[in-house]
Amino acid sequence: MSTFSVFPLREYYCKSGYYLKIDGDGEVGGANQSGDKNAVFEVNTVTCGVVTLKAIKSGMYLAVDEKGKTHGQAQLDESCEFIEKFDPSGRYTVFQPRRFAAQGWHVALGRHGQARPAHKIEEDQKCAHFIPRAVGGVSSGGGPGAGGGFDLDLLEELGFTSGTGLGS
């Protein structure tokens, strides 16, 4: 699978009040605030409108299995590909697992920050609405955490340097 990155580092603020994150054990959930080390993602484009999200700290890719469970996994495969599009209002980003697009599944965080089963979520539900925020820059959607800079110490801790981009 060949991918390239346009805006490599992002956070995703969910309308339910949390930032999407993947812990080191592959658990997907929500971080309470911007700047959580597990909530910084490298975004890579697979093809037009299809992306993969890799948590920088854990090295895990966001994935959805055949039962609708959202989780992190170390290996990049088709379960890690998501159609990134706008919700019906055009204000929020939603992620639809590419494998299950025909079934209408969506990535979502619940009101307590837990990953919701993708097969039970419609694109018009607020738990599926995300605002992308470029790390170190501004998002296109505004909202919490948008604008301003980002903790440069955190970027260095994650292996990012201004001269080389992401560390190895």
C-alpha positions as CSV (number, residue, x, y, z in Angstrom):
1,M,0.0,0.0,0.0
2,S,1.6,3.2,-1.1
3,T,0.8,6.4,0.8
4,F,1.9,10.0,1.0
5,S,1.4,12.7,3.6
6,V,0.1,16.2,3.0
7,F,-0.3,17.5,6.5
8,P,1.5,14.8,8.5
9,L,0.7,15.7,12.1
10,R,-2.9,16.2,13.4
11,E,-5.1,15.9,16.4
12,Y,-8.8,15.1,16.0
13,Y,-11.2,16.8,18.4
14,C,-14.5,14.9,18.7
15,K,-17.8,16.8,19.3
16,S,-18.4,14.5,22.3
17,G,-15.6,16.4,24.0
18,Y,-12.4,14.3,23.6
19,Y,-9.4,14.1,21.4
20,L,-9.0,10.7,19.5
21,K,-6.1,8.7,20.8
22,I,-4.5,5.3,20.6
23,D,-2.7,3.9,23.7
24,G,0.4,1.7,23.5
25,D,-1.7,-1.4,24.0
26,G,-3.9,-0.5,21.0
27,E,-6.9,0.8,23.0
28,V,-8.7,3.6,21.2
29,G,-10.4,6.3,23.3
30,G,-10.5,9.9,24.1
31,A,-7.9,12.3,25.6
32,N,-9.3,15.1,27.8
33,Q,-7.1,17.8,26.3
34,S,-5.0,18.9,23.4
35,G,-1.4,17.9,23.5
36,D,-1.8,14.3,24.8
37,K,1.1,12.3,23.5
38,N,-1.2,9.5,22.4
39,A,-3.5,11.8,20.4
40,V,-1.0,13.1,17.8
41,F,-1.5,11.3,14.5
42,E,0.4,11.0,11.2
43,V,-2.1,11.2,8.4
44,N,-1.3,9.5,5.1
45,T,-3.3,9.6,2.0
46,V,-3.9,6.2,0.3
47,T,-5.9,7.6,-2.6
48,C,-8.3,10.5,-3.1
49,G,-10.5,10.8,0.1
50,V,-8.9,7.7,1.7
51,V,-6.5,8.0,4.6
52,T,-4.7,6.1,7.3
53,L,-4.1,7.5,10.8
54,K,-1.0,6.4,12.8
55,A,-0.6,7.4,16.4
56,I,3.0,8.8,16.6
57,K,3.7,7.7,20.2
58,S,2.3,4.2,20.1
59,G,3.1,3.5,16.5
60,M,-0.4,2.0,16.1
61,Y,-2.7,2.5,13.2
62,L,-6.4,3.2,13.7
63,A,-8.4,0.2,12.5
64,V,-11.9,-1.3,12.6
65,D,-12.5,-5.0,12.6
66,E,-15.4,-7.0,11.1
67,K,-17.3,-6.8,14.4
68,G,-17.2,-3.0,14.4
69,K,-14.5,-2.7,17.1
70,T,-12.3,0.3,16.7
71,H,-8.7,-0.5,17.9
72,G,-5.1,0.2,17.2
73,Q,-2.8,-2.3,15.4
74,A,0.8,-2.3,14.5
75,Q,0.4,-3.7,11.0
76,L,-0.9,-1.5,8.2
77,D,-3.6,-3.3,6.2
78,E,-7.0,-2.6,4.6
79,S,-8.7,-2.4,8.0
80,C,-6.7,0.8,8.6
81,E,-8.1,2.6,5.6
82,F,-10.8,5.3,6.2
83,I,-12.9,7.4,3.9
84,E,-12.4,10.9,5.3
85,K,-15.4,13.2,4.4
86,F,-17.6,15.9,5.8
87,D,-20.8,15.1,7.8
88,P,-24.1,16.1,6.2
89,S,-23.8,19.7,7.6
90,G,-20.4,20.1,6.0
91,R,-18.9,21.3,9.3
92,Y,-17.3,18.2,10.7
93,T,-15.0,15.4,9.5
94,V,-16.2,11.8,9.7
95,F,-14.3,8.6,9.2
96,Q,-15.9,5.7,7.5
97,P,-14.0,2.4,7.5
98,R,-13.3,1.8,3.8
99,R,-14.0,-2.0,4.1
100,F,-17.5,-1.3,5.6
101,A,-18.5,1.9,3.7
102,A,-21.5,0.2,2.1
103,Q,-22.8,-0.7,5.6
104,G,-22.5,3.0,6.8
105,W,-20.1,2.4,9.7
106,H,-18.3,5.3,11.4
107,V,-15.5,5.9,13.9
108,A,-16.9,7.5,17.1
109,L,-16.0,8.5,20.7
110,G,-18.7,8.3,23.3
111,R,-19.6,10.9,26.0
112,H,-17.1,9.3,28.4
113,G,-14.3,9.1,25.8
114,Q,-14.7,5.4,25.0
115,A,-14.6,4.1,21.4
116,R,-18.1,3.3,20.2
117,P,-18.9,0.3,18.0
118,A,-18.5,1.5,14.4
119,H,-21.4,-0.6,13.1
120,K,-23.8,1.3,15.4
121,I,-22.9,4.8,14.4
122,E,-24.5,7.0,11.7
123,E,-22.7,10.0,10.1
124,D,-25.1,12.5,11.6
125,Q,-24.4,11.5,15.2
126,K,-22.3,14.0,17.1
127,C,-20.0,11.2,18.5
128,A,-18.8,10.7,14.9
129,H,-18.0,14.3,14.3
130,F,-14.3,15.4,14.4
131,I,-12.5,18.6,14.0
132,P,-9.0,18.1,12.6
133,R,-6.3,20.3,14.0
134,A,-2.9,20.5,12.3
135,V,-0.2,20.1,15.0
136,G,1.8,23.3,15.1
137,G,-0.8,25.1,13.0
138,V,-4.5,25.8,12.7
139,S,-7.4,23.6,11.7
140,S,-9.8,24.4,9.0
141,G,-12.8,24.0,11.3
142,G,-11.9,26.1,14.3
143,G,-13.3,24.9,17.6
144,P,-11.5,23.8,20.8
145,G,-7.8,23.6,20.4
146,A,-7.7,25.3,17.0
147,G,-5.2,27.9,16.2
148,G,-2.1,28.9,18.1
149,G,1.0,26.8,18.3
150,F,1.7,23.4,19.8
151,D,4.0,22.3,22.6
152,L,7.4,22.2,20.9
153,D,8.8,20.0,23.7
154,L,6.1,17.5,22.9
155,L,7.0,17.5,19.3
156,E,10.7,16.9,20.1
157,E,9.7,14.1,22.5
158,L,7.8,12.5,19.7
159,G,10.9,12.6,17.5
160,F,10.0,15.6,15.4
161,T,12.6,18.2,14.5
162,S,12.3,21.3,12.3
163,G,15.2,20.2,10.1
164,T,14.2,16.6,9.5
165,G,10.5,16.2,10.1
166,L,9.5,13.0,11.9
167,G,12.4,11.2,13.5
168,S,13.2,7.6,12.7
